[in-house]
Amino acid sequence: MSSILKNCTSAILAGGENIRLPVSKAFIEVDGVKIIERSLKVMKNLFKEVFIITNQPEAYVYLGVPLFGDIYNIQSPMTGIFTSLLNSSNQWVFISACDMPFINAHLITYMASKRNNFDAVVPILKSKIEPLFAFYSKQLLASMEKAILTDKRGLQNFLNNKRIQHIETKEIKKIDLGAKSFINLNTPEDIDYYLQPKDKIKFKRKAGRRGKCLVLE
């Protein structure tokens, strides 16, 4: 248990409309393992408390981790982050998206070491922030709730005037060669580019046979 990060929770966001793929992104298989299961394995080795934010709990209950629905009926990544902070028993929450199959545990540990005196630790990759692979402090709860309720839910603008520790691209690539942690499978083109042939074939077979409803096997 010495590797468990102290004062930190992991929350995986499994929301979004999923309009560009015919099946749920979290259940796409990479090397024969569903993305959500790959992510949970990494997170359970790093964090004592791990949960999923989803408004479709019936799809994720088999995973055996706590499931929380969005506090507000406002679809936005910020709503998921706010819900995570509110339900965490720790001061800090590491947020990741459910469509990231190549998460690097060493990068997460490095980011955790940079939290002191900041409100969030957020990577920057090629001049673009990556707010869905980041640490957030409960210090942000009040301001985040206000932003959600006043329709100011853009994460980049929200973070602009906060105490943010940015992890630069050169730091990322020293730990995660190729920055593979930030790959997500959002489109059919992503599937074709990143999946191995055997997984690609299985994905297309499931998608063609079941349309937008993915049956868990």
MDTraj code that builds the backbone (N, CA, C; nanometers):
import mdtraj as md
import numpy as np

residues = "MET SER SER ILE LEU LYS ASN CYS THR SER ALA ILE LEU ALA GLY GLY GLU ASN ILE ARG LEU PRO VAL SER LYS ALA PHE ILE GLU VAL ASP GLY VAL LYS ILE ILE GLU ARG SER LEU LYS VAL MET LYS ASN LEU PHE LYS GLU VAL PHE ILE ILE THR ASN GLN PRO GLU ALA TYR VAL TYR LEU GLY VAL PRO LEU PHE GLY ASP ILE TYR ASN ILE GLN SER PRO MET THR GLY ILE PHE THR SER LEU LEU ASN SER SER ASN GLN TRP VAL PHE ILE SER ALA CYS ASP MET PRO PHE ILE ASN ALA HIS LEU ILE THR TYR MET ALA SER LYS ARG ASN ASN PHE ASP ALA VAL VAL PRO ILE LEU LYS SER LYS ILE GLU PRO LEU PHE ALA PHE TYR SER LYS GLN LEU LEU ALA SER MET GLU LYS ALA ILE LEU THR ASP LYS ARG GLY LEU GLN ASN PHE LEU ASN ASN LYS ARG ILE GLN HIS ILE GLU THR LYS GLU ILE LYS LYS ILE ASP LEU GLY ALA LYS SER PHE ILE ASN LEU ASN THR PRO GLU ASP ILE ASP TYR TYR LEU GLN PRO LYS ASP LYS ILE LYS PHE LYS ARG LYS ALA GLY ARG ARG GLY LYS CYS LEU VAL LEU GLU".split()
xyz = np.array([
    [0.0813, -0.1213, 0.0000],
    [0.0000, 0.0000, 0.0000],
    [0.0852, 0.1272, 0.0000],
    [0.2167, 0.1133, 0.0040],
    [0.3028, 0.2308, 0.0112],
    [0.2930, 0.3165, -0.1149],
    [0.2485, 0.2578, -0.2267],
    [0.2378, 0.3332, -0.3512],
    [0.1094, 0.4152, -0.3603],
    [0.0171, 0.3943, -0.2669],
    [-0.1103, 0.4659, -0.2705],
    [-0.0871, 0.6140, -0.2426],
    [-0.1398, 0.6997, -0.3295],
    [-0.1243, 0.8435, -0.3124],
    [-0.2112, 0.8920, -0.1970],
    [-0.1514, 0.9691, -0.1079],
    [-0.2231, 1.0157, 0.0110],
    [-0.3098, 1.1365, -0.0223],
    [-0.4221, 1.1453, 0.0499],
    [-0.5113, 1.2598, 0.0404],
    [-0.5648, 1.2801, -0.1011],
    [-0.5766, 1.1715, -0.1762],
    [-0.6210, 1.1798, -0.3163],
    [-0.7248, 1.0721, -0.3480],
    [-0.8187, 1.1086, -0.4318],
    [-0.9196, 1.0180, -0.4847],
    [-0.9066, 1.0163, -0.6364],
    [-0.9474, 0.9072, -0.6979],
    [-0.9545, 0.9013, -0.8438],
    [-1.1006, 0.8956, -0.8866],
    [-1.1354, 0.9811, -0.9832],
    [-1.2702, 0.9798, -1.0408],
    [-1.2599, 0.9690, -1.1923],
    [-1.3302, 0.8728, -1.2479],
    [-1.3339, 0.8558, -1.3926],
    [-1.4674, 0.9100, -1.4432],
    [-1.4613, 1.0044, -1.5366],
    [-1.5830, 1.0630, -1.5910],
    [-1.6331, 0.9790, -1.7073],
    [-1.7506, 0.9241, -1.6924],
    [-1.8096, 0.8394, -1.7967],
    [-1.9394, 0.9018, -1.8447],
    [-1.9308, 1.0287, -1.8814],
    [-2.0483, 1.0993, -1.9317],
    [-2.0307, 1.1312, -2.0785],
    [-2.0948, 1.2372, -2.1233],
    [-2.0846, 1.2768, -2.2635],
    [-2.1886, 1.2074, -2.3486],
    [-2.2130, 1.2655, -2.4659],
    [-2.3202, 1.2162, -2.5516],
    [-2.2767, 1.1003, -2.6408],
    [-2.1464, 1.0858, -2.6637],
    [-2.0966, 0.9718, -2.7424],
    [-2.1607, 0.9679, -2.8811],
    [-2.1706, 1.0843, -2.9468],
    [-2.2452, 1.0917, -3.0724],
    [-2.1616, 1.0510, -3.1932],
    [-2.0295, 1.0413, -3.1779],
    [-1.9452, 1.0124, -3.2947],
    [-1.9088, 0.8647, -3.3081],
    [-1.9454, 0.7851, -3.2087],
    [-1.9192, 0.6418, -3.2149],
    [-2.0488, 0.5651, -3.1913],
    [-2.0622, 0.4456, -3.2499],
    [-2.1863, 0.3693, -3.2359],
    [-2.1950, 0.2875, -3.1077],
    [-2.0896, 0.2865, -3.0262],
    [-2.0937, 0.2144, -2.8990],
    [-2.0338, 0.3027, -2.7906],
    [-2.0557, 0.2671, -2.6666],
    [-2.0026, 0.3437, -2.5540],
    [-1.8505, 0.3374, -2.5518],
    [-1.7865, 0.4544, -2.5455],
    [-1.6406, 0.4616, -2.5531],
    [-1.5718, 0.3832, -2.4420],
    [-1.6290, 0.3859, -2.3243],
    [-1.5658, 0.3203, -2.2093],
    [-1.5498, 0.1706, -2.2292],
    [-1.6318, 0.1109, -2.3166],
    [-1.6322, -0.0343, -2.3337],
    [-1.5634, -0.0803, -2.4612],
    [-1.4995, 0.0114, -2.5321],
    [-1.4153, -0.0281, -2.6448],
    [-1.2986, -0.1098, -2.5891],
    [-1.2652, -0.2168, -2.6554],
    [-1.1579, -0.3035, -2.6072],
    [-1.0250, -0.2685, -2.6735],
    [-0.9212, -0.2609, -2.5921],
    [-0.7843, -0.2381, -2.6377],
    [-0.7001, -0.3529, -2.5843],
    [-0.6358, -0.4255, -2.6716],
    [-0.5644, -0.5478, -2.6334],
    [-0.6570, -0.6437, -2.5599],
    [-0.7824, -0.6463, -2.6015],
    [-0.8791, -0.7403, -2.5455],
    [-0.9390, -0.7019, -2.4123],
    [-0.9081, -0.5816, -2.3629],
    [-0.9601, -0.5366, -2.2329],
    [-1.0332, -0.4046, -2.2515],
    [-1.1509, -0.3921, -2.1924],
    [-1.2283, -0.2688, -2.2043],
    [-1.1514, -0.1515, -2.1422],
    [-1.1640, -0.0344, -2.2045],
    [-1.0911, 0.0836, -2.1569],
    [-1.1219, 0.1109, -2.0102],
    [-1.2476, 0.1049, -1.9715],
    [-1.2839, 0.1361, -1.8330],
    [-1.2170, 0.0392, -1.7359],
    [-1.2019, -0.0860, -1.7756],
    [-1.1364, -0.1842, -1.6889],
    [-0.9864, -0.1596, -1.6814],
    [-0.9256, -0.1185, -1.7930],
    [-0.7830, -0.0832, -1.7941],
    [-0.7578, 0.0350, -1.7003],
    [-0.8443, 0.1360, -1.7088],
    [-0.8278, 0.2553, -1.6256],
    [-0.8437, 0.2222, -1.4775],
    [-0.9447, 0.1426, -1.4458],
    [-0.9674, 0.1068, -1.3058],
    [-0.8486, 0.0315, -1.2464],
    [-0.7863, -0.0538, -1.3242],
    [-0.6693, -0.1267, -1.2744],
    [-0.5571, -0.0317, -1.2372],
    [-0.5315, 0.0679, -1.3231],
    [-0.4287, 0.1679, -1.2932],
    [-0.4659, 0.2468, -1.1683],
    [-0.5901, 0.2931, -1.1630],
    [-0.6316, 0.3803, -1.0522],
    [-0.6319, 0.3077, -0.9177],
    [-0.6723, 0.1825, -0.9176],
    [-0.6757, 0.1083, -0.7911],
    [-0.5357, 0.0836, -0.7357],
    [-0.4360, 0.0826, -0.8206],
    [-0.2979, 0.0679, -0.7741],
    [-0.2412, 0.1978, -0.7188],
    [-0.3073, 0.3100, -0.7489],
    [-0.2565, 0.4408, -0.7065],
    [-0.3395, 0.5054, -0.5960],
    [-0.4689, 0.4785, -0.5949],
    [-0.5608, 0.5489, -0.5054],
    [-0.6413, 0.4500, -0.4221],
    [-0.6619, 0.4844, -0.2976],
    [-0.7445, 0.4006, -0.2098],
    [-0.8921, 0.4169, -0.2432],
    [-0.9309, 0.5384, -0.2815],
    [-1.0707, 0.5665, -0.3158],
    [-1.0809, 0.5916, -0.4663],
    [-1.1628, 0.5110, -0.5326],
    [-1.1834, 0.5219, -0.6771],
    [-1.3326, 0.5126, -0.7057],
    [-1.3852, 0.6027, -0.7870],
    [-1.5258, 0.5916, -0.8261],
    [-1.5450, 0.6440, -0.9683],
    [-1.6658, 0.6205, -1.0202],
    [-1.7016, 0.6597, -1.1562],
    [-1.8186, 0.7568, -1.1503],
    [-1.8098, 0.8625, -1.2300],
    [-1.9212, 0.9554, -1.2443],
    [-1.9969, 0.9175, -1.3703],
    [-2.1225, 0.8776, -1.3541],
    [-2.2024, 0.8344, -1.4686],
    [-2.3505, 0.8540, -1.4403],
    [-2.4234, 0.8853, -1.5445],
    [-2.5690, 0.8914, -1.5335],
    [-2.6338, 0.7658, -1.5909],
    [-2.5495, 0.6650, -1.6179],
    [-2.5978, 0.5337, -1.6637],
    [-2.5368, 0.4249, -1.5745],
    [-2.5715, 0.4226, -1.4482],
    [-2.5072, 0.3295, -1.3547],
    [-2.5272, 0.1833, -1.3889],
    [-2.6361, 0.1506, -1.4575],
    [-2.6626, 0.0115, -1.4908],
    [-2.5523, -0.0482, -1.5787],
    [-2.4836, 0.0342, -1.6552],
    [-2.3778, -0.0162, -1.7439],
    [-2.2474, -0.0433, -1.6690],
    [-2.2307, 0.0204, -1.5518],
    [-2.1022, 0.0156, -1.4824],
    [-2.1068, -0.0589, -1.3492],
    [-2.2249, -0.0997, -1.3063],
    [-2.2384, -0.1599, -1.1743],
    [-2.1547, -0.2874, -1.1609],
    [-2.1340, -0.3597, -1.2703],
    [-2.0586, -0.4861, -1.2647],
    [-1.9138, -0.4651, -1.2235],
    [-1.8644, -0.3410, -1.2327],
    [-1.7249, -0.3123, -1.2006],
    [-1.6978, -0.3095, -1.0499],
    [-1.8019, -0.2974, -0.9699],
    [-1.7871, -0.3069, -0.8253],
    [-1.7237, -0.1869, -0.7580],
    [-1.7352, -0.0682, -0.8190],
    [-1.6847, 0.0543, -0.7560],
    [-1.8021, 0.1497, -0.7366],
    [-1.7903, 0.2467, -0.6454],
    [-1.8994, 0.3421, -0.6265],
    [-1.9292, 0.4199, -0.7551],
    [-2.0565, 0.4485, -0.7764],
    [-2.1022, 0.5224, -0.8929],
    [-2.1821, 0.6437, -0.8457],
    [-2.1548, 0.7589, -0.9033],
    [-2.2268, 0.8808, -0.8667],
    [-2.2787, 0.9501, -0.9916],
    [-2.4038, 0.9940, -0.9860],
    [-2.4611, 1.0721, -1.0952],
    [-2.4334, 1.2197, -1.0749],
    [-2.4374, 1.2962, -1.1829],
    [-2.4118, 1.4400, -1.1754],
    [-2.5045, 1.5075, -1.0746],
    [-2.4469, 1.5944, -0.9938],
    [-2.5247, 1.6686, -0.8945],
    [-2.6284, 1.7578, -0.9618],
    [-2.5872, 1.8212, -1.0703],
    [-2.6797, 1.9068, -1.1463],
    [-2.7087, 1.8435, -1.2821],
    [-2.8289, 1.8613, -1.3290],
    [-2.8688, 1.8085, -1.4594],
    [-2.8220, 1.9038, -1.5693],
    [-2.6926, 1.9237, -1.5714],
    [-2.6288, 2.0130, -1.6690],
    [-2.5119, 1.9360, -1.7281],
    [-2.5220, 1.8992, -1.8540],
    [-2.4196, 1.8144, -1.9140],
    [-2.2952, 1.8968, -1.9474],
    [-2.1883, 1.8648, -1.8773],
    [-2.0631, 1.9383, -1.8940],
    [-1.9546, 1.8649, -1.8166],
    [-1.8322, 1.8619, -1.8694],
    [-1.7234, 1.8027, -1.7910],
    [-1.7066, 1.8694, -1.6548],
    [-1.7321, 2.0003, -1.6483],
    [-1.7179, 2.0693, -1.5202],
    [-1.8176, 2.0150, -1.4179],
    [-1.9363, 1.9799, -1.4621],
    [-2.0348, 1.9211, -1.3705],
    [-1.9829, 1.7896, -1.3142],
    [-1.9185, 1.7096, -1.3985],
    [-1.8604, 1.5841, -1.3520],
    [-1.7472, 1.6057, -1.2533],
    [-1.6638, 1.7051, -1.2800],
    [-1.5536, 1.7351, -1.1873],
    [-1.6087, 1.7845, -1.0540],
    [-1.7073, 1.8728, -1.0599],
    [-1.7698, 1.9239, -0.9372],
    [-1.8316, 1.8097, -0.8560],
    [-1.9019, 1.7205, -0.9230],
    [-1.9619, 1.6049, -0.8561],
    [-1.8544, 1.5179, -0.7916],
    [-1.7431, 1.5024, -0.8583],
    [-1.6315, 1.4234, -0.8044],
    [-1.5767, 1.4864, -0.6777],
    [-1.5527, 1.6156, -0.6814],
    [-1.5003, 1.6860, -0.5640],
    [-1.5973, 1.6762, -0.4468],
    [-1.7245, 1.6895, -0.4762],
    [-1.8251, 1.6870, -0.3706],
    [-1.8331, 1.5503, -0.3029],
    [-1.8120, 1.4437, -0.3796],
    [-1.8250, 1.3081, -0.3252],
    [-1.6946, 1.2497, -0.2726],
    [-1.5849, 1.3161, -0.2982],
    [-1.4558, 1.2651, -0.2528],
    [-1.4403, 1.2809, -0.1020],
    [-1.3821, 1.1807, -0.0378],
    [-1.3519, 1.1916, 0.1049],
    [-1.2140, 1.2530, 0.1264],
    [-1.1452, 1.2845, 0.0168],
    [-1.0115, 1.3447, 0.0232],
    [-1.0132, 1.4871, -0.0303],
    [-0.9071, 1.5596, -0.0007],
    [-0.8949, 1.6981, -0.0438],
    [-0.8722, 1.7112, -0.1936],
    [-0.8091, 1.6117, -0.2524],
    [-0.7737, 1.6167, -0.3936],
    [-0.8391, 1.5027, -0.4718],
    [-0.8748, 1.5342, -0.5974],
    [-0.9296, 1.4330, -0.6874],
    [-0.8522, 1.4357, -0.8192],
    [-0.8093, 1.3175, -0.8630],
    [-0.7516, 1.3060, -0.9965],
    [-0.8631, 1.2692, -1.0922],
    [-0.8819, 1.3516, -1.1942],
    [-0.9881, 1.3334, -1.2926],
    [-0.9294, 1.2733, -1.4195],
    [-0.9977, 1.1717, -1.4720],
    [-0.9630, 1.1204, -1.6044],
    [-1.0908, 1.0888, -1.6795],
    [-1.0810, 1.0864, -1.8115],
    [-1.1959, 1.0537, -1.8952],
    [-1.1999, 0.9038, -1.9223],
    [-1.3166, 0.8551, -1.9575],
    [-1.3358, 0.7104, -1.9727],
    [-1.2861, 0.6562, -2.1065],
    [-1.2378, 0.7448, -2.1935],
    [-1.1960, 0.7001, -2.3271],
    [-1.0453, 0.7097, -2.3479],
    [-0.9689, 0.7044, -2.2378],
    [-0.8229, 0.7152, -2.2439],
    [-0.7610, 0.5791, -2.2137],
    [-0.7202, 0.5031, -2.3154],
    [-0.6767, 0.3655, -2.2910],
    [-0.5322, 0.3475, -2.2480],
    [-0.4505, 0.4536, -2.2573],
    [-0.3066, 0.4352, -2.2359],
    [-0.2538, 0.5211, -2.1212],
    [-0.3291, 0.5284, -2.0131],
    [-0.2931, 0.6109, -1.8975],
    [-0.1632, 0.5615, -1.8337],
    [-0.0750, 0.6565, -1.8037],
    [0.0565, 0.6266, -1.7473],
    [0.0573, 0.6564, -1.5969],
    [0.0741, 0.5533, -1.5159],
    [0.0704, 0.5691, -1.3701],
    [0.1843, 0.6571, -1.3188],
    [0.3010, 0.6490, -1.3815],
    [0.4160, 0.7289, -1.3372],
    [0.3910, 0.8782, -1.3580],
    [0.3209, 0.9121, -1.4655],
    [0.2881, 1.0527, -1.4895],
    [0.1906, 1.1040, -1.3842],
    [0.0931, 1.0224, -1.3481],
    [-0.0022, 1.0628, -1.2438],
    [0.0708, 1.0872, -1.1116],
    [0.1619, 0.9988, -1.0766],
    [0.2383, 1.0134, -0.9522],
    [0.3222, 1.1407, -0.9554],
    [0.3835, 1.1684, -1.0688],
    [0.4631, 1.2908, -1.0829],
    [0.3751, 1.4137, -1.0651],
    [0.2592, 1.4146, -1.1276],
    [0.1681, 1.5277, -1.1146],
    [0.1236, 1.5468, -0.9699],
    [0.1004, 1.4364, -0.9004],
    [0.0583, 1.4448, -0.7599],
    [0.1647, 1.5134, -0.6747],
    [0.2903, 1.4964, -0.7104],
    [0.3993, 1.5566, -0.6326],
    [0.4068, 1.7071, -0.6500],
    [0.3306, 1.7626, -0.7432],
    [0.3358, 1.9058, -0.7733],
    [0.2170, 1.9840, -0.7160],
    [0.1433, 1.9236, -0.6241],
    [0.0186, 1.9858, -0.5775],
    [0.0361, 2.0976, -0.4761],
    [0.1478, 2.1026, -0.4068],
    [0.1632, 2.1938, -0.2930],
    [0.1306, 2.3389, -0.3283],
    [0.0394, 2.3972, -0.2487],
    [0.0023, 2.5391, -0.2600],
    [-0.0681, 2.5755, -0.3912],
    [-0.1253, 2.4784, -0.4580],
    [-0.2003, 2.5056, -0.5797],
    [-0.3440, 2.4556, -0.5653],
    [-0.4310, 2.5044, -0.6562],
    [-0.5707, 2.4599, -0.6596],
    [-0.5915, 2.3445, -0.7570],
    [-0.5004, 2.3318, -0.8537],
    [-0.5116, 2.2250, -0.9531],
    [-0.3752, 2.2019, -1.0169],
    [-0.3573, 2.0815, -1.0684],
    [-0.2378, 2.0464, -1.1453],
    [-0.2873, 1.9991, -1.2810],
    [-0.2532, 2.0754, -1.3842],
    [-0.3106, 2.0524, -1.5167],
    [-0.2000, 2.0458, -1.6223],
    [-0.1947, 1.9391, -1.6999],
    [-0.0937, 1.9299, -1.8058],
    [-0.1233, 2.0259, -1.9214],
    [-0.0153, 2.0652, -1.9898],
    [-0.0260, 2.1394, -2.1155],
    [0.0472, 2.0588, -2.2212],
    [-0.0232, 2.0239, -2.3266],
    [0.0361, 1.9464, -2.4346],
    [0.0209, 2.0249, -2.5645],
    [0.1341, 2.0617, -2.6220],
    [0.1341, 2.1408, -2.7460],
    [0.0489, 2.2659, -2.7299],
    [0.0713, 2.3383, -2.6208],
    [0.0049, 2.4666, -2.5910],
    [-0.1435, 2.4534, -2.5591],
    [-0.1912, 2.3318, -2.5392],
    [-0.3329, 2.3093, -2.5088],
    [-0.3448, 2.2407, -2.3734],
    [-0.4294, 2.2977, -2.2859],
    [-0.4458, 2.2356, -2.1547],
    [-0.5239, 2.1057, -2.1686],
    [-0.4973, 2.0140, -2.0760],
    [-0.5642, 1.8837, -2.0734],
    [-0.6383, 1.8694, -1.9402],
    [-0.7551, 1.9344, -1.9282],
    [-0.8248, 1.9389, -1.7988],
    [-0.8909, 1.8089, -1.7575],
    [-0.8967, 1.7100, -1.8484],
    [-0.9566, 1.5815, -1.8128],
    [-0.8517, 1.4751, -1.7868],
    [-0.7329, 1.5211, -1.7505],
    [-0.6268, 1.4345, -1.6978],
    [-0.5511, 1.5222, -1.5994],
    [-0.6158, 1.5505, -1.4855],
    [-0.5663, 1.6569, -1.3978],
    [-0.6106, 1.6354, -1.2532],
    [-0.5382, 1.6984, -1.1632],
    [-0.5736, 1.6991, -1.0214],
    [-0.6479, 1.8289, -0.9878],
    [-0.7547, 1.8167, -0.9073],
    [-0.8324, 1.9318, -0.8626],
    [-0.8493, 1.9259, -0.7109],
    [-0.8436, 2.0423, -0.6479],
    [-0.8588, 2.0533, -0.5030],
    [-1.0012, 2.0958, -0.4679],
    [-1.0448, 2.0558, -0.3500],
    [-1.1766, 2.0990, -0.3012],
    [-1.1830, 2.2496, -0.2793],
    [-1.0696, 2.3168, -0.2818],
    [-1.0699, 2.4628, -0.2732],
    [-1.1504, 2.5242, -0.3871],
    [-1.1686, 2.4506, -0.4942],
    [-1.2381, 2.5020, -0.6121],
    [-1.3890, 2.4800, -0.6075],
    [-1.4385, 2.4111, -0.5060],
    [-1.5802, 2.3721, -0.5053],
    [-1.6748, 2.4909, -0.5216],
    [-1.6582, 2.5940, -0.4399],
    [-1.7525, 2.7063, -0.4427],
    [-1.7489, 2.7798, -0.5762],
    [-1.6299, 2.8094, -0.6240],
    [-1.6193, 2.8837, -0.7507],
    [-1.6652, 2.7983, -0.8685],
    [-1.6436, 2.6681, -0.8601],
    [-1.6870, 2.5806, -0.9681],
    [-1.8396, 2.5700, -0.9713],
    [-1.9007, 2.5603, -0.8563],
    [-2.0469, 2.5553, -0.8525],
    [-2.1063, 2.6837, -0.9093],
    [-2.0479, 2.7961, -0.8733],
    [-2.0964, 2.9246, -0.9261],
    [-2.0844, 2.9280, -1.0781],
    [-1.9724, 2.8794, -1.1298],
    [-1.9520, 2.8788, -1.2750],
    [-2.0546, 2.7908, -1.3443],
    [-2.0838, 2.6749, -1.2861],
    [-2.1821, 2.5834, -1.3451],
    [-2.3199, 2.6494, -1.3506],
    [-2.3581, 2.7134, -1.2426],
    [-2.4927, 2.7695, -1.2321],
    [-2.5101, 2.8996, -1.3088],
    [-2.3990, 2.9620, -1.3480],
    [-2.4069, 3.0872, -1.4249],
    [-2.3664, 3.0660, -1.5710],
    [-2.3670, 2.9396, -1.6123],
    [-2.3405, 2.9049, -1.7525],
    [-2.2012, 2.9500, -1.7980],
    [-2.1031, 2.9344, -1.7097],
    [-1.9636, 2.9667, -1.7442],
    [-1.8800, 2.8402, -1.7233],
    [-1.9113, 2.7389, -1.8039],
    [-1.8589, 2.6057, -1.7778],
    [-1.7360, 2.5683, -1.8613],
    [-1.6789, 2.6636, -1.9304],
    [-1.5558, 2.6356, -2.0038],
    [-1.4391, 2.6190, -1.9077],
    [-1.3752, 2.5041, -1.9085],
    [-1.2709, 2.4763, -1.8094],
    [-1.1491, 2.5650, -1.8259],
    [-1.1127, 2.5959, -1.9487],
    [-0.9947, 2.6795, -1.9686],
    [-1.0150, 2.8182, -1.9097],
    [-1.1295, 2.8792, -1.9371],
    [-1.1575, 3.0115, -1.8807],
    [-1.1688, 3.0052, -1.7290],
    [-1.2298, 2.8992, -1.6795],
    [-1.2441, 2.8852, -1.5344],
    [-1.1086, 2.8805, -1.4657],
    [-1.0142, 2.8098, -1.5239],
    [-0.8837, 2.7909, -1.4611],
    [-0.7907, 2.9113, -1.4755],
    [-0.8268, 3.0045, -1.5612],
    [-0.7357, 3.1151, -1.5921],
    [-0.6911, 3.1955, -1.4697],
    [-0.7817, 3.2192, -1.3768],
    [-0.7453, 3.3030, -1.2620],
    [-0.7306, 3.2225, -1.1325],
    [-0.7053, 3.0915, -1.1468],
    [-0.6857, 3.0056, -1.0303],
    [-0.5371, 2.9743, -1.0133],
    [-0.5034, 2.9199, -0.8969],
    [-0.3630, 2.8833, -0.8705],
    [-0.3375, 2.7461, -0.9338],
    [-0.2856, 2.7499, -1.0547],
    [-0.2685, 2.6265, -1.1322],
    [-0.1207, 2.5949, -1.1504],
    [-0.0838, 2.4716, -1.1211],
    [0.0497, 2.4216, -1.1537],
    [0.0385, 2.3495, -1.2881],
    [0.0994, 2.4057, -1.3895],
    [0.0967, 2.3422, -1.5209],
    [0.2131, 2.2451, -1.5350],
    [0.1836, 2.1316, -1.5949],
    [0.2866, 2.0335, -1.6290],
    [0.3136, 2.0493, -1.7781],
    [0.4335, 2.0922, -1.8111],
    [0.4660, 2.1251, -1.9496],
    [0.4934, 1.9998, -2.0329],
    [0.4850, 2.0185, -2.1656],
    [0.5030, 1.9070, -2.2590],
    [0.6358, 1.8353, -2.2383],
    [0.7427, 1.9113, -2.2170],
    [0.8747, 1.8487, -2.2006],
    [0.8811, 1.7632, -2.0743],
    [0.8094, 1.8033, -1.9697],
    [0.8022, 1.7217, -1.8481],
    [0.7248, 1.5926, -1.8754],
    [0.6134, 1.6087, -1.9456],
    [0.5284, 1.4929, -1.9761],
    [0.6067, 1.3870, -2.0528],
    [0.6783, 1.4308, -2.1562],
    [0.7442, 1.3357, -2.2455],
    [0.8677, 1.2704, -2.1839],
    [0.9189, 1.3281, -2.0756],
    [1.0266, 1.2607, -2.0025],
    [0.9748, 1.1359, -1.9318],
    [0.8474, 1.1370, -1.8986],
    [0.7859, 1.0273, -1.8233],
    [0.7013, 0.9387, -1.9128],
    [0.6239, 1.0012, -1.9985],
    [0.5301, 0.9308, -2.0861],
    [0.5716, 0.9581, -2.2308],
    [0.6618, 0.8786, -2.2805],
    [0.7136, 0.8965, -2.4156],
    [0.5993, 0.8898, -2.5170],
    [0.5890, 0.9949, -2.5964],
    [0.4790, 1.0003, -2.6920],
    [0.3509, 1.0565, -2.6344],
    [0.3523, 1.0883, -2.5033],
    [0.2341, 1.1453, -2.4363],
    [0.1084, 1.0620, -2.4641],
    [0.1224, 0.9307, -2.4539],
    [0.0114, 0.8412, -2.4872],
    [-0.1048, 0.8508, -2.3884],
    [-0.0781, 0.9017, -2.2689],
    [-0.1863, 0.9168, -2.1710],
    [-0.3003, 1.0027, -2.2245],
    [-0.2701, 1.0921, -2.3173],
    [-0.3690, 1.1891, -2.3631],
    [-0.4410, 1.1454, -2.4903],
    [-0.4133, 1.0242, -2.5341],
    [-0.4879, 0.9683, -2.6467],
    [-0.6273, 0.9306, -2.5995],
    [-0.7280, 0.9754, -2.6731],
    [-0.8630, 0.9276, -2.6437],
    [-0.9317, 0.8827, -2.7717],
    [-1.0213, 0.7897, -2.7553],
    [-1.0892, 0.7302, -2.8696],
    [-1.2269, 0.7932, -2.8839],
    [-1.2341, 0.8981, -2.9662],
    [-1.3566, 0.9751, -2.9819],
    [-1.4278, 0.9526, -3.1130],
    [-1.3532, 0.9079, -3.2149],
    [-1.4091, 0.8998, -3.3492],
    [-1.3732, 0.7659, -3.4141],
    [-1.4426, 0.7299, -3.5206],
    [-1.4033, 0.6095, -3.5951],
    [-1.2586, 0.6165, -3.6445],
    [-1.2133, 0.7368, -3.6777],
    [-1.0750, 0.7538, -3.7226],
    [-0.9770, 0.7195, -3.6115],
    [-1.0102, 0.7565, -3.4882],
    [-0.9258, 0.7197, -3.3737],
    [-0.9180, 0.5684, -3.3593],
    [-1.0310, 0.5026, -3.3761],
    [-1.0359, 0.3567, -3.3666],
    [-0.9415, 0.2940, -3.4694],
    [-0.9513, 0.3417, -3.5930],
    [-0.8676, 0.2869, -3.7000],
    [-0.7194, 0.3119, -3.6743],
    [-0.6880, 0.4264, -3.6162],
    [-0.5476, 0.4644, -3.5995],
    [-0.4817, 0.3926, -3.4821],
    [-0.5543, 0.3803, -3.3697],
    [-0.4911, 0.3351, -3.2464],
    [-0.5141, 0.1883, -3.2112],
    [-0.6203, 0.1283, -3.2612],
    [-0.6492, -0.0084, -3.2200],
    [-0.5735, -0.1106, -3.3030],
    [-0.5419, -0.2230, -3.2383],
    [-0.4816, -0.3348, -3.3088],
    [-0.5882, -0.4007, -3.3977],
    [-0.5459, -0.4675, -3.5051],
    [-0.6439, -0.5262, -3.5984],
    [-0.7496, -0.6129, -3.5309],
    [-0.7090, -0.6966, -3.4336],
    [-0.8066, -0.7865, -3.3704],
    [-0.9132, -0.7084, -3.2927],
    [-0.8726, -0.5998, -3.2259],
    [-0.9692, -0.5187, -3.1523],
    [-1.0561, -0.4372, -3.2480],
    [-0.9948, -0.3920, -3.3570],
    [-1.0671, -0.3148, -3.4568],
    [-1.1797, -0.3976, -3.5175],
    [-1.1490, -0.5210, -3.5497],
    [-1.2487, -0.6111, -3.6073],
    [-1.3624, -0.6361, -3.5081],
    [-1.3254, -0.6596, -3.3815],
    [-1.4266, -0.6866, -3.2793],
    [-1.5150, -0.5650, -3.2575],
    [-1.4536, -0.4460, -3.2565],
    [-1.5297, -0.3224, -3.2387],
    [-1.6312, -0.3051, -3.3513],
    [-1.5858, -0.3241, -3.4745],
    [-1.6748, -0.3039, -3.5886],
    [-1.7873, -0.4071, -3.5904],
    [-1.7570, -0.5295, -3.5475],
    [-1.8591, -0.6335, -3.5434],
    [-1.9666, -0.5976, -3.4405],
    [-1.9245, -0.5543, -3.3224],
    [-2.0208, -0.5161, -3.2193],
    [-2.1022, -0.3952, -3.2623],
    [-2.0331, -0.2966, -3.3185],
    [-2.1018, -0.1739, -3.3583],
    [-2.2051, -0.2021, -3.4659],
    [-2.1691, -0.2841, -3.5629],
    [-2.2614, -0.3134, -3.6714],
    [-2.3798, -0.3964, -3.6276],
    [-2.3574, -0.4835, -3.5300],
    [-2.4620, -0.5760, -3.4881],
    [-2.5593, -0.5131, -3.3889],
    [-2.5089, -0.4201, -3.3087],
    [-2.5919, -0.3718, -3.1975],
    [-2.6230, -0.2230, -3.2036],
    [-2.5749, -0.1559, -3.3045],
    [-2.6063, -0.0139, -3.3147],
    [-2.5537, 0.0628, -3.1960],
    [-2.6378, 0.1504, -3.1392],
    [-2.5924, 0.2359, -3.0305],
    [-2.6010, 0.1696, -2.8936],
    [-2.6473, 0.0473, -2.8886],
    [-2.6599, -0.0214, -2.7593],
    [-2.5507, -0.1258, -2.7468],
    [-2.4603, -0.1063, -2.6536],
    [-2.3527, -0.2026, -2.6328],
    [-2.3923, -0.3001, -2.5234],
    [-2.4006, -0.4263, -2.5575],
    [-2.4324, -0.5306, -2.4600],
    [-2.3035, -0.5779, -2.3957],
    [-2.2971, -0.5761, -2.2641],
    [-2.1754, -0.6184, -2.1948],
    [-2.1666, -0.7695, -2.1946],
    [-2.0485, -0.8205, -2.2278],
    [-2.0309, -0.9653, -2.2335],
    [-1.9536, -1.0157, -2.1130],
])
top = md.Topology()
chain = top.add_chain()
for i, resn in enumerate(residues, 1):
    res = top.add_residue(resn, chain, resSeq=i)
    for name in ("N", "CA", "C"):
        top.add_atom(name, md.element.get_by_symbol(name[0]), res)
traj = md.Trajectory(xyz[None], top)
